[in-house]
Amino acid sequence: GHQATVTCLASSPDGQHVASGSTDGIIIIWNAKSGAATSTLRCHNIGRTPIESFRDAESRPAVTALAYSANGQRLISGSPDGVVRVWD
């Protein structure tokens, strides 16, 4: 799935999904049972639109921390640029 080094993992509270983050700023959500990727999230820098960031992968900060909320409805990511993102 990832084209760069995986730096962090998080398991959903219900055990149904695993999220992985990488040095290229991409998060992949995996089905824990089948191993299939179900979603891809692309982090973007402050001040850049998601489209600009997608076109220039070098500008995306690495994802270095991941955690699911207690109810599993949100994923939280952190990166060395000091930004914490909450994904629905």
Stockholm file with secondary structure:
# STOCKHOLM 1.0

chainA/1-88         GHQATVTCLASSPDGQHVASGSTDGIIIIWNAKSGAATSTLRCHNIGRTPIESFRDAESRPAVTALAYSANGQRLISGSPDGVVRVWD
#=GR chainA/1-88 SS CCSSCEEEEEECTTSSEEEEEETTSEEEEEETTTCCEEEEEECCCTTSCHHHHHHCGGGSCCCCEEEECTTSSCEEEECTTSCEEEEC
#=GC SS_cons        CCSSCEEEEEECTTSSEEEEEETTSEEEEEETTTCCEEEEEECCCTTSCHHHHHHCGGGSCCCCEEEECTTSSCEEEECTTSCEEEEC
//
